[in-house]
Every structure is written in C-alpha cells, then in structure tokens.
C-alpha cells in the first residue's frame, strides 16, 4: 500500500469515527431532551394529583390541557387496567405492568412498549390500587430513528468527501517524494546531469529536496574530481613513460654502437661511454624523483620538526651564487621558524634553485622575500629569466603541471620539478602560485602554515649584494 493511500485510509477512518460519534450523540441528545420535557409534564401532574383530595378527579381535570397523546388508567392488583379517559381520545390502553414497574414508576418515569412506546408514571392510591398515566412517545422514537438514519447518511457522505479530499491532498503533497525517488534512480543509473524541481509545498519535503540535491552536487563534484584525477594520472604516467623512453633510447643506441664494433676509434668510444653515463644518471634522478613523490604522499605530522626556513633558503641560494657568480641575488625578510618536514622542505628549495640555474641566464637577477603572513610563512622567488607564456601560466593556475612546462628543452632535468614542488607544498597544507614577475621572468609564491609563536625576527642582514 502506498503512503498516500495509507494516509487517505487513516483520514477516512478518523472522519468516519468522528462523524458517526457526533451523529449518534446528536440524535441521542435530541431524544433525551424531548423525553425530559415529557417527564417534566408527567412529574408535575403527579405532584398536582398528590396534593389534591381526590387524585383521580384532579388528574382528569389537569389532563384536559395535555396533548392528545395522554393516557391514564386505574390498575387494581390481579385485574386488567381500567382506562380513565374517553376511548375516542385514547385509541390504545396501558398494557399490563408488573408490581416492580408500578413501584419504580412512583419515583422515575419508565418506558413500556405496547402498540407504541409509552412513557409512564404511577401513583399509589392505597388498597392495592394504582393510578398510572403517561404519554405516547412513539413520535419521539420515530424522529429519533429518522435522525439517526439521516445523521449516519450525512456521516457517510462526509467520510467519502473527506477521504477524497485527503487522498487528493496526500497525493499532491507526496508527489515531490515520487519525483525524488525517480531522480534518485536517474542518479543511480549514472545520469548525473538529471535535475530535480524544487516545487514542494511542504517545508519538510523542500528540506529533503535541498538535502538530496546537495548530496548529488557533492557526488557530481566527486565524480568530476575523480575524472580529472584519472586524466591527470594518465597524463602523468604518459609523461613518465616518455621521460624514461628518451634516455633508454639513447642508452640502447650507444650500447648497440659499442657492441657492434662500429665505434672503432677511441674518440667515438669515449663519447658513447660518456653519453651512456649521462643518461644513466638522468634515469637514476628520474627514479629518485618518482620515489620522492611517493614519499611526499605518505608524509605525516609525526615527521615534522622545527625548521628555520630563512636559514634553508640562504644556505641553498648561496650555492646558487657560487654556481652563477655573475648573477644578481638578493634575499630580504626576517628569520621564520615553521613546523615542517626538513628533508622535503630542503628538497623543494634545492629544486627551486636548480630550476633557476638551469632555466634562466647566469646573469638574470633573482630576488627572494620571506614574510610572516596569516599564521604562516610566505616565500616569494622572482627571477629575470625568460619565464613562462600567458597560456602556460594559465595552465599552472588551472592545476596542470605537465613535464613540458618544466623541461624547457633541458636535457639534464627529469621533468618532475613542478610536480615535486606542488606536492611538497600541499603535503604541508600550503599553497603555491605562479605569476609574472616584475623582473620579467617567473614569480613563484609559496605559503606554508605552522609559524611558531615568537619565531619571526626581522633580519636586516639579508643577502642584498651583487657579485660582479
């Protein structure tokens, strides 16, 4: 049974029970009121007869003003009742009444059934004589039966109308639930583009619609994220395969050259051996970077420690100064200590310095700034190299870190620099941005959380000199 039918059935039962009880109560109340009027008249007649010297004469005189339904009889023990009224006025007689009924009728009117129902009271005249009088209440009983029947018919009609109305309201109110069920089946079938109308008339169903659409929205986002992650993983694996294939091809070519005996002169053999050594080292670096990426994903809070990020940057950029003695290099900012994984953070700074060394001219200026910001450390690296195009910067902003962006035709890199950089930063809960530098090249802006309280000290002894 559907919920709407169940609601309609319950509503119909409630309406039926309520209206039947009301109909019965109304009919019985009307009947009781009319009988009380009859009892009041009979009680007053009995009282007037008791106060009179001759009760029978007083009753007969008083009965002249009563309705035509009035009847009176004299009952002598073990004899039939004797009517005290004109037969033309009373077409029926009081039936035989037991002694118990005669005695009880002195105090309370009772109903006996003859040809028609009679409402009677009794008066003890002494000497085993009783005067019994009353009224015919057949019309009252007839009206009672008619009222009962009409009330029950009205109750039935009200039940049918109420049940139909309840069914209509229930179906209309529950229709959005059916739409939600259909919508859920669409989503379960994989049609995530399906839409749900927010047209419910009740607050509870509207809240359910909002909750369902919110959940489906989360599912869509999760599906999109999964799809993008799978696509990125396929691209990543394709790039790794390409990076491995290039040195392997070179190794195979020079190995075939050596084993075939074609390299007969010493110079060719020395060049082949040198290239084999270079490509082997390149493959080793690529594998090391892949292992580092895997290690970054498993880094936990237990592996962090207090790291003075300012000292790390100064140390490794001093190495860059030695490699490029003609480069203008400046470092500004204070000393900042953060909670981080020292090994990963050091590898990140080494990669940044290495990329600057490989991808920018040796005379291109470099500016580094270290600031405390929003409970973390902001590291800004500006270089005066060729930088990246607007399209490449947009790709980086969209989260695309392809090997092609980082290789820049460099034969000695592994192509994993940007992947390593962003993975290390995100593993620490930080953010990284790539922008156009005011020096003309690339600006790399990194924010890392976890600055220790009181660790930030302004240091005006930063490296701000230029080596000629």
Kinemage of the C-alpha trace (Angstrom):
@kinemage 1
@onewidth
@group {chain A} dominant
@subgroup {mainchain}
@vectorlist {calphas} color= white
{ca unk a 1} P 0.000 0.000 0.000
{ca unk a 2} L 1.342 3.392 -0.976
{ca unk a 3} L 1.865 6.100 1.604
{ca unk a 4} L -0.805 8.340 0.029
{ca unk a 5} L -3.400 5.548 0.199
{ca unk a 6} L -2.465 4.792 3.772
{ca unk a 7} L -2.831 8.451 4.723
{ca unk a 8} L -6.170 8.632 2.898
{ca unk a 9} L -7.416 5.488 4.644
{ca unk a 10} L -6.400 6.742 8.077
{ca unk a 11} L -8.011 10.129 7.399
{ca unk a 12} L -11.223 8.432 6.194
{ca unk a 13} L -11.383 6.229 9.298
{ca unk a 14} L -10.851 9.220 11.571
{ca unk a 15} L -13.551 11.219 9.760
{ca unk a 16} L -15.961 8.249 9.817
{ca unk a 17} L -15.499 7.542 13.525
{ca unk a 18} L -15.752 11.224 14.403
{ca unk a 19} L -18.890 11.892 12.342
{ca unk a 20} L -20.635 8.678 13.481
{ca unk a 21} L -20.000 9.514 17.105
{ca unk a 22} L -21.203 13.055 16.538
{ca unk a 23} L -24.321 11.834 14.691
{ca unk a 24} L -25.201 9.344 17.428
{ca unk a 25} L -24.533 11.889 20.168
{ca unk a 26} L -26.668 14.486 18.404
{ca unk a 27} L -29.594 12.089 17.903
{ca unk a 28} L -29.492 10.757 21.456
{ca unk a 29} L -29.198 14.277 22.845
{ca unk a 30} L -32.281 15.408 20.914
{ca unk a 31} L -34.269 12.336 22.020
{ca unk a 32} L -33.205 12.776 25.631
{ca unk a 33} L -34.274 16.418 25.567
{ca unk a 34} L -37.766 15.560 24.308
{ca unk a 35} L -38.150 12.767 26.860
{ca unk a 36} L -37.129 15.150 29.647
{ca unk a 37} L -39.928 17.512 28.602
{ca unk a 38} L -42.410 14.618 28.752
{ca unk a 39} L -41.080 13.545 32.166
{ca unk a 40} L -41.381 17.103 33.445
{ca unk a 41} L -45.056 17.303 32.450
{ca unk a 42} L -45.816 13.898 33.971
{ca unk a 43} L -43.995 14.764 37.196
{ca unk a 44} L -45.971 17.983 37.557
{ca unk a 45} L -49.271 16.092 37.002
{ca unk a 46} L -48.366 13.534 39.661
{ca unk a 47} L -47.449 16.280 42.105
{ca unk a 48} L -50.758 18.079 41.490
{ca unk a 49} L -52.673 14.826 41.980
{ca unk a 50} L -50.899 14.037 45.252
{ca unk a 51} L -51.764 17.442 46.646
{ca unk a 52} L -55.455 17.108 45.708
{ca unk a 53} L -58.124 15.490 47.933
{ca unk a 54} L -59.308 13.347 45.051
{ca unk a 55} L -56.237 12.412 42.968
{ca unk a 56} L -58.228 10.825 40.156
{ca unk a 57} L -60.511 13.844 39.686
{ca unk a 58} L -57.542 16.218 39.876
{ca unk a 59} L -55.655 14.171 37.273
{ca unk a 60} L -58.619 14.060 34.906
{ca unk a 61} L -59.154 17.802 35.226
{ca unk a 62} L -55.486 18.507 34.654
{ca unk a 63} L -55.255 16.143 31.685
{ca unk a 64} L -57.744 18.273 29.747
{ca unk a 65} L -54.900 20.669 28.967
{ca unk a 66} L -52.436 17.945 27.960
{ca unk a 67} L -51.757 16.606 24.493
{ca unk a 68} L -53.905 14.048 22.750
{ca unk a 69} L -51.138 11.526 23.376
{ca unk a 70} L -52.030 11.491 27.088
{ca unk a 71} L -53.486 8.322 28.649
{ca unk a 72} L -54.484 7.299 32.193
{ca unk a 73} L -55.645 4.032 33.759
{ca unk a 74} L -56.625 2.601 37.089
{ca unk a 75} L -54.911 -0.649 37.984
{ca unk a 76} L -56.164 -2.973 40.684
{ca unk a 77} L -53.969 -5.877 41.641
{ca unk a 78} L -54.728 -9.063 39.685
{ca unk a 79} L -57.249 -7.230 37.413
{ca unk a 80} L -56.901 -5.715 33.929
{ca unk a 81} L -56.201 -1.959 33.719
{ca unk a 82} L -59.267 0.344 33.525
{ca unk a 83} L -58.951 3.400 31.215
{ca unk a 84} L -59.901 6.673 32.883
{ca unk a 85} L -60.134 8.670 29.635
{ca unk a 86} L -62.531 8.696 26.727
{ca unk a 87} L -61.791 5.896 24.264
{ca unk a 88} L -62.058 8.311 21.352
{ca unk a 89} L -59.285 10.384 22.893
{ca unk a 90} L -57.109 7.391 23.686
{ca unk a 91} L -57.146 4.769 20.942
{ca unk a 92} L -54.822 2.460 22.928
{ca unk a 93} L -54.590 1.273 26.522
{ca unk a 94} L -51.794 0.836 29.036
{ca unk a 95} L -50.531 -2.743 28.916
{ca unk a 96} L -50.138 -4.965 31.937
{ca unk a 97} L -47.404 -3.690 34.256
{ca unk a 98} L -45.590 -5.726 36.885
{ca unk a 99} L -45.564 -4.782 40.575
{ca unk a 100} L -41.873 -3.859 40.332
{ca unk a 101} L -42.578 -1.482 37.455
{ca unk a 102} L -45.510 0.085 39.324
{ca unk a 103} L -43.359 0.661 42.368
{ca unk a 104} L -40.460 2.069 40.391
{ca unk a 105} L -42.666 4.393 38.332
{ca unk a 106} L -43.522 6.300 41.526
{ca unk a 107} L -40.039 7.799 41.544
{ca unk a 108} L -38.914 7.803 37.915
{ca unk a 109} L -40.749 7.697 34.608
{ca unk a 110} L -40.311 4.495 32.657
{ca unk a 111} L -40.893 3.460 29.074
{ca unk a 112} L -43.032 0.414 28.234
{ca unk a 113} L -43.853 -0.914 24.805
{ca unk a 114} L -47.372 -1.673 23.699
{ca unk a 115} L -48.624 -0.862 20.234
{ca unk a 116} L -46.354 2.159 20.551
{ca unk a 117} L -43.795 3.212 23.184
{ca unk a 118} L -45.365 4.820 26.278
{ca unk a 119} L -43.753 6.981 28.923
{ca unk a 120} L -45.493 6.274 32.292
{ca unk a 121} L -45.519 7.296 35.970
{ca unk a 122} L -47.585 5.718 38.794
{ca unk a 123} L -49.426 6.955 41.848
{ca unk a 124} L -50.254 4.622 44.787
{ca unk a 125} L -53.914 5.136 45.807
{ca unk a 126} L -53.769 2.516 48.589
{ca unk a 127} L -55.798 -0.700 48.878
{ca unk a 128} L -53.725 -2.250 46.088
{ca unk a 129} L -54.961 0.379 43.667
{ca unk a 130} L -52.651 2.305 41.391
{ca unk a 131} L -53.287 5.169 39.063
{ca unk a 132} L -50.970 5.034 36.042
{ca unk a 133} L -50.778 7.842 33.470
{ca unk a 134} L -48.367 8.908 30.784
{ca unk a 135} L -47.873 9.933 27.188
{ca unk a 136} L -47.335 8.209 23.875
{ca unk a 137} L -43.681 8.818 22.833
{ca unk a 138} L -43.912 6.963 19.530
{ca unk a 139} L -43.413 10.158 17.546
{ca unk a 140} L -40.295 10.933 19.569
{ca unk a 141} L -38.882 7.471 18.849
{ca unk a 142} L -39.794 7.817 15.155
{ca unk a 143} L -37.994 11.147 14.954
{ca unk a 144} L -35.034 9.581 16.761
{ca unk a 145} L -34.788 6.769 14.206
{ca unk a 146} L -35.100 9.203 11.298
{ca unk a 147} L -32.440 11.466 12.799
{ca unk a 148} L -30.117 8.508 13.401
{ca unk a 149} L -30.525 7.390 9.790
{ca unk a 150} L -30.065 10.875 8.335
{ca unk a 151} L -27.063 11.564 10.574
{ca unk a 152} L -25.435 8.323 9.551
{ca unk a 153} L -26.049 9.087 5.870
{ca unk a 154} L -24.535 12.528 6.396
{ca unk a 155} L -21.565 10.905 8.170
{ca unk a 156} L -21.101 8.542 5.226
{ca unk a 157} L -21.221 11.415 2.746
{ca unk a 158} L -18.771 13.445 4.852
{ca unk a 159} L -16.464 10.435 5.084
{ca unk a 160} L -16.464 9.974 1.313
{ca unk a 161} L -15.855 13.663 0.653
{ca unk a 162} L -13.222 13.898 3.402
{ca unk a 163} L -11.473 10.740 2.200
{ca unk a 164} L -11.391 12.006 -1.379
{ca unk a 165} L -10.062 15.378 -0.247
{ca unk a 166} L -7.447 13.709 1.990
{ca unk a 167} L -6.413 11.465 -0.916
{ca unk a 168} L -6.017 14.471 -3.220
{ca unk a 169} L -4.019 16.434 -0.659
{ca unk a 170} L -1.844 13.410 0.196
{ca unk a 171} L -1.083 12.666 -3.468
{ca unk a 172} L -0.298 16.302 -4.163
{ca unk a 173} L 1.891 16.653 -1.071
{ca unk a 174} L 3.719 13.360 -1.688
{ca unk a 175} L 4.177 13.842 -5.434
{ca unk a 176} L 7.572 15.538 -4.871
{ca unk a 177} L 8.702 12.433 -2.960
{ca unk a 178} L 7.910 10.348 -6.016
{ca unk a 179} L 9.926 12.787 -8.102
{ca unk a 180} L 12.775 12.468 -5.603
{ca unk a 181} L 12.637 8.672 -5.953
{ca unk a 182} L 12.697 8.960 -9.757
{ca unk a 183} L 15.551 11.461 -9.510
{ca unk a 184} L 17.475 9.078 -7.254
{ca unk a 185} L 17.013 6.264 -9.779
{ca unk a 186} L 18.336 8.553 -12.518
{ca unk a 187} L 21.402 9.361 -10.418
{ca unk a 188} L 21.906 5.673 -9.528
{ca unk a 189} L 21.840 4.879 -13.264
{ca unk a 190} L 24.728 7.297 -13.745
{ca unk a 191} L 22.777 10.201 -15.276
{ca unk a 192} L 24.290 12.860 -13.009
{ca unk a 193} L 23.044 15.646 -15.262
{ca unk a 194} L 19.442 14.993 -14.151
{ca unk a 195} L 17.679 17.904 -12.408
{ca unk a 196} L 15.180 17.950 -9.532
{ca unk a 197} L 12.405 20.556 -9.385
{ca unk a 198} L 12.222 22.362 -6.041
{ca unk a 199} L 8.420 22.730 -6.114
{ca unk a 200} L 7.337 21.016 -2.892
{ca unk a 201} L 4.523 22.709 -0.989
{ca unk a 202} L 5.618 21.465 2.445
{ca unk a 203} L 8.669 22.621 4.375
{ca unk a 204} L 9.849 19.099 5.254
{ca unk a 205} L 9.803 17.901 1.632
{ca unk a 206} L 11.579 21.070 0.485
{ca unk a 207} L 14.302 20.410 3.053
{ca unk a 208} L 14.528 16.831 1.754
{ca unk a 209} L 14.835 18.137 -1.816
{ca unk a 210} L 17.603 20.529 -0.783
{ca unk a 211} L 19.433 17.749 1.072
{ca unk a 212} L 19.145 15.378 -1.920
{ca unk a 213} L 20.313 17.985 -4.425
{ca unk a 214} L 23.171 18.940 -2.114
{ca unk a 215} L 24.232 15.299 -1.831
{ca unk a 216} L 24.016 14.830 -5.608
{ca unk a 217} L 26.018 18.021 -6.086
{ca unk a 218} L 28.714 16.553 -3.869
{ca unk a 219} L 28.576 13.346 -5.912
{ca unk a 220} L 28.959 15.335 -9.131
{ca unk a 221} L 31.955 17.187 -7.688
{ca unk a 222} L 33.472 13.903 -6.509
{ca unk a 223} L 32.891 12.330 -9.930
{ca unk a 224} L 34.421 15.352 -11.678
{ca unk a 225} L 37.365 15.292 -9.296
{ca unk a 226} L 37.843 11.571 -9.870
{ca unk a 227} L 37.643 12.055 -13.622
{ca unk a 228} L 40.183 14.877 -13.530
{ca unk a 229} L 42.445 12.883 -11.225
{ca unk a 230} L 42.299 9.859 -13.521
{ca unk a 231} L 43.013 12.056 -16.544
{ca unk a 232} L 45.900 13.723 -14.718
{ca unk a 233} L 47.237 10.327 -13.667
{ca unk a 234} L 47.089 9.060 -17.261
{ca unk a 235} L 48.921 12.155 -18.447
{ca unk a 236} L 51.440 11.777 -15.634
{ca unk a 237} L 52.117 8.139 -16.496
{ca unk a 238} L 52.400 9.029 -20.179
{ca unk a 239} L 54.940 11.731 -19.311
{ca unk a 240} L 56.892 9.344 -17.072
{ca unk a 241} L 56.958 6.791 -19.870
{ca unk a 242} L 58.191 9.465 -22.266
{ca unk a 243} L 60.879 10.592 -19.831
{ca unk a 244} L 62.060 7.000 -19.381
{ca unk a 245} L 61.900 6.202 -23.084
{ca unk a 246} L 64.212 9.087 -24.056
{ca unk a 247} L 67.275 8.009 -22.005
{ca unk a 248} L 66.554 4.359 -22.719
{ca unk a 249} L 66.617 5.051 -26.461
{ca unk a 250} L 69.913 6.872 -26.095
{ca unk a 251} L 71.361 4.081 -23.938
{ca unk a 252} L 70.269 1.438 -26.429
{ca unk a 253} L 71.696 3.325 -29.389
{ca unk a 254} L 75.126 3.833 -27.817
{ca unk a 255} L 75.139 0.289 -26.400
{ca unk a 256} L 74.441 -1.105 -29.885
{ca unk a 257} L 77.187 1.125 -31.216
{ca unk a 258} L 79.696 -0.262 -28.719
{ca unk a 259} L 78.649 -3.915 -29.015
{ca unk a 260} L 78.535 -3.878 -32.810
{ca unk a 261} L 82.153 -2.723 -33.044
{ca unk a 262} L 81.207 0.249 -35.225
{ca unk a 263} L 82.957 2.636 -32.822
{ca unk a 264} L 86.462 1.753 -33.863
{ca unk a 265} L 88.193 4.959 -32.875
{ca unk a 266} L 88.864 5.956 -29.272
{ca unk a 267} L 87.069 9.317 -29.547
{ca unk a 268} L 83.760 7.716 -30.611
{ca unk a 269} L 84.008 5.087 -27.882
{ca unk a 270} L 84.732 7.744 -25.244
{ca unk a 271} L 81.747 9.828 -26.423
{ca unk a 272} L 79.472 6.771 -26.342
{ca unk a 273} L 80.573 5.856 -22.831
{ca unk a 274} L 80.072 9.463 -21.666
{ca unk a 275} L 76.545 9.612 -23.083
{ca unk a 276} L 75.676 6.240 -21.503
{ca unk a 277} L 76.858 7.537 -18.136
{ca unk a 278} L 74.879 10.796 -18.508
{ca unk a 279} L 71.634 9.094 -19.479
{ca unk a 280} L 72.039 6.522 -16.705
{ca unk a 281} L 72.388 9.323 -14.165
{ca unk a 282} L 69.352 11.033 -15.665
{ca unk a 283} L 67.299 7.837 -15.282
{ca unk a 284} L 68.519 7.480 -11.698
{ca unk a 285} L 67.401 11.054 -10.919
{ca unk a 286} L 64.022 10.388 -12.506
{ca unk a 287} L 63.509 7.278 -10.401
{ca unk a 288} L 64.636 9.164 -7.278
{ca unk a 289} L 62.095 11.898 -8.021
{ca unk a 290} L 59.330 9.341 -8.515
{ca unk a 291} L 60.196 7.727 -5.181
{ca unk a 292} L 60.202 11.169 -3.562
{ca unk a 293} L 56.720 11.858 -4.947
{ca unk a 294} L 55.517 8.620 -3.399
{ca unk a 295} L 57.137 9.551 -0.096
{ca unk a 296} L 55.526 13.009 -0.132
{ca unk a 297} L 52.048 11.441 -0.335
{ca unk a 298} L 52.736 9.412 2.807
{ca unk a 299} L 54.214 12.243 4.901
{ca unk a 300} L 52.552 12.528 8.319
{ca unk a 301} L 52.561 15.122 11.082
{ca unk a 302} L 54.866 12.876 13.124
{ca unk a 303} L 57.709 13.502 10.648
{ca unk a 304} L 57.705 17.288 11.112
{ca unk a 305} L 60.089 19.374 13.195
{ca unk a 306} L 61.001 22.996 13.797
{ca unk a 307} L 62.702 24.310 10.664
{ca unk a 308} L 64.199 27.773 10.160
{ca unk a 309} L 63.048 28.291 6.589
{ca unk a 310} L 65.056 31.504 6.271
{ca unk a 311} L 68.330 29.702 7.011
{ca unk a 312} L 67.496 26.952 4.484
{ca unk a 313} L 66.841 29.486 1.730
{ca unk a 314} L 70.023 31.450 2.461
{ca unk a 315} L 72.115 28.270 2.528
{ca unk a 316} L 70.973 26.926 -0.833
{ca unk a 317} L 70.879 30.274 -2.585
{ca unk a 318} L 74.492 30.791 -1.524
{ca unk a 319} L 75.152 27.586 -3.514
{ca unk a 320} L 73.398 29.228 -6.494
{ca unk a 321} L 75.680 32.268 -6.057
{ca unk a 322} L 78.708 30.010 -6.319
{ca unk a 323} L 77.335 28.298 -9.459
{ca unk a 324} L 76.434 31.647 -11.074
{ca unk a 325} L 78.947 34.191 -9.732
{ca unk a 326} L 77.709 36.909 -12.136
{ca unk a 327} L 74.038 36.658 -11.042
{ca unk a 328} L 72.445 39.484 -9.018
{ca unk a 329} L 70.914 37.815 -5.949
{ca unk a 330} L 69.060 39.456 -3.043
{ca unk a 331} L 67.243 37.928 -0.060
{ca unk a 332} L 65.024 40.082 2.152
{ca unk a 333} L 62.981 39.234 5.196
{ca unk a 334} L 63.302 38.036 8.744
{ca unk a 335} L 64.064 34.737 10.406
{ca unk a 336} L 60.958 32.477 10.480
{ca unk a 337} L 60.646 29.042 12.102
{ca unk a 338} L 57.839 26.699 10.979
{ca unk a 339} L 56.747 23.122 11.685
{ca unk a 340} L 57.639 21.119 8.574
{ca unk a 341} L 59.419 18.075 7.221
{ca unk a 342} L 63.024 19.286 6.938
{ca unk a 343} L 64.041 16.840 4.208
{ca unk a 344} L 61.094 17.652 1.926
{ca unk a 345} L 61.397 21.387 2.515
{ca unk a 346} L 65.099 21.287 1.732
{ca unk a 347} L 64.438 19.290 -1.448
{ca unk a 348} L 61.855 21.892 -2.514
{ca unk a 349} L 64.325 24.773 -2.109
{ca unk a 350} L 67.049 22.803 -3.908
{ca unk a 351} L 64.662 22.213 -6.821
{ca unk a 352} L 63.783 25.912 -6.989
{ca unk a 353} L 67.452 26.914 -7.021
{ca unk a 354} L 68.243 24.205 -9.585
{ca unk a 355} L 65.419 25.345 -11.884
{ca unk a 356} L 66.636 28.936 -11.691
{ca unk a 357} L 70.180 27.795 -12.523
{ca unk a 358} L 69.073 25.625 -15.476
{ca unk a 359} L 66.266 27.698 -16.993
{ca unk a 360} L 67.491 31.299 -16.616
{ca unk a 361} L 70.609 33.006 -17.925
{ca unk a 362} L 73.504 33.127 -15.479
{ca unk a 363} L 73.244 36.944 -15.404
{ca unk a 364} L 69.454 37.082 -14.755
{ca unk a 365} L 68.684 38.743 -11.398
{ca unk a 366} L 66.927 36.859 -8.598
{ca unk a 367} L 65.010 38.373 -5.690
{ca unk a 368} L 63.732 36.372 -2.696
{ca unk a 369} L 61.481 37.676 0.063
{ca unk a 370} L 60.454 35.901 3.285
{ca unk a 371} L 57.428 37.224 5.211
{ca unk a 372} L 55.160 36.061 8.019
{ca unk a 373} L 51.555 36.102 6.803
{ca unk a 374} L 48.247 34.665 8.135
{ca unk a 375} L 49.905 32.365 10.635
{ca unk a 376} L 52.361 31.050 8.040
{ca unk a 377} L 55.425 31.935 6.022
{ca unk a 378} L 55.190 33.435 2.510
{ca unk a 379} L 58.213 32.730 0.288
{ca unk a 380} L 58.425 34.780 -2.915
{ca unk a 381} L 61.001 33.970 -5.635
{ca unk a 382} L 61.366 36.396 -8.589
{ca unk a 383} L 63.762 35.841 -11.474
{ca unk a 384} L 64.653 37.800 -14.588
{ca unk a 385} L 64.691 34.799 -16.908
{ca unk a 386} L 62.508 34.102 -19.940
{ca unk a 387} L 59.635 32.994 -17.682
{ca unk a 388} L 56.527 31.289 -18.997
{ca unk a 389} L 53.928 32.364 -21.512
{ca unk a 390} L 50.469 33.555 -20.505
{ca unk a 391} L 48.984 30.234 -21.667
{ca unk a 392} L 51.477 28.267 -19.568
{ca unk a 393} L 50.739 30.414 -16.507
{ca unk a 394} L 47.023 29.801 -17.054
{ca unk a 395} L 47.682 26.063 -17.231
{ca unk a 396} L 49.555 26.242 -13.940
{ca unk a 397} L 46.707 28.270 -12.387
{ca unk a 398} L 44.293 25.518 -13.527
{ca unk a 399} L 46.427 22.876 -11.812
{ca unk a 400} L 48.113 21.425 -14.929
{ca unk a 401} L 51.756 20.621 -14.254
{ca unk a 402} L 52.913 18.845 -17.388
{ca unk a 403} L 56.507 17.819 -17.960
{ca unk a 404} L 56.707 20.064 -20.983
{ca unk a 405} L 56.267 23.141 -18.801
{ca unk a 406} L 59.233 22.279 -16.636
{ca unk a 407} L 61.656 20.747 -19.141
{ca unk a 408} L 62.089 23.829 -21.342
{ca unk a 409} L 64.300 21.755 -23.660
{ca unk a 410} L 66.667 20.965 -20.787
{ca unk a 411} L 68.313 17.625 -21.349
{ca unk a 412} L 69.537 17.205 -17.787
{ca unk a 413} L 66.304 17.603 -15.794
{ca unk a 414} L 63.799 14.885 -15.022
{ca unk a 415} L 60.690 16.955 -15.805
{ca unk a 416} L 59.173 16.340 -12.359
{ca unk a 417} L 60.112 19.693 -10.831
{ca unk a 418} L 56.657 21.243 -10.727
{ca unk a 419} L 55.048 18.011 -9.562
{ca unk a 420} L 57.529 17.743 -6.715
{ca unk a 421} L 57.196 21.413 -5.803
{ca unk a 422} L 53.386 21.464 -5.631
{ca unk a 423} L 53.216 18.039 -3.960
{ca unk a 424} L 55.640 19.070 -1.187
{ca unk a 425} L 53.807 22.362 -0.570
{ca unk a 426} L 50.367 20.700 -0.468
{ca unk a 427} L 51.630 17.921 1.795
{ca unk a 428} L 52.342 20.670 4.342
{ca unk a 429} L 48.887 22.231 3.878
{ca unk a 430} L 50.283 25.173 1.939
{ca unk a 431} L 49.546 26.908 -1.360
{ca unk a 432} L 51.661 27.708 -4.414
{ca unk a 433} L 51.077 30.288 -7.164
{ca unk a 434} L 52.878 31.041 -10.436
{ca unk a 435} L 52.771 34.640 -11.686
{ca unk a 436} L 54.546 37.027 -13.979
{ca unk a 437} L 57.497 38.614 -12.162
{ca unk a 438} L 58.250 42.324 -12.149
{ca unk a 439} L 61.787 41.276 -13.205
{ca unk a 440} L 60.369 39.910 -16.447
{ca unk a 441} L 60.576 36.219 -15.639
{ca unk a 442} L 58.621 33.925 -13.326
{ca unk a 443} L 57.353 34.694 -9.814
{ca unk a 444} L 56.917 31.685 -7.553
{ca unk a 445} L 54.875 32.439 -4.419
{ca unk a 446} L 54.642 29.776 -1.699
{ca unk a 447} L 52.674 29.955 1.535
{ca unk a 448} L 53.460 27.429 4.279
{ca unk a 449} L 51.480 27.243 7.566
{ca unk a 450} L 52.744 26.495 11.052
{ca unk a 451} L 54.824 29.524 12.044
{ca unk a 452} L 55.882 29.083 15.669
{ca unk a 453} L 54.840 31.853 18.043
{ca unk a 454} L 57.580 34.437 18.553
{ca unk a 455} L 59.824 32.915 15.883
{ca unk a 456} L 59.580 35.813 13.424
{ca unk a 457} L 62.513 38.187 13.801
{ca unk a 458} L 63.295 40.958 11.343
{ca unk a 459} L 66.748 40.463 9.875
{ca unk a 460} L 68.247 43.385 8.021
{ca unk a 461} L 71.421 41.420 7.333
{ca unk a 462} L 69.864 39.615 4.395
{ca unk a 463} L 71.906 38.993 1.271
{ca unk a 464} L 71.422 42.193 -0.709
{ca unk a 465} L 74.698 42.370 -2.592
{ca unk a 466} L 75.520 41.823 -6.251
{ca unk a 467} L 78.633 39.919 -7.294
{ca unk a 468} L 80.243 41.195 -10.431
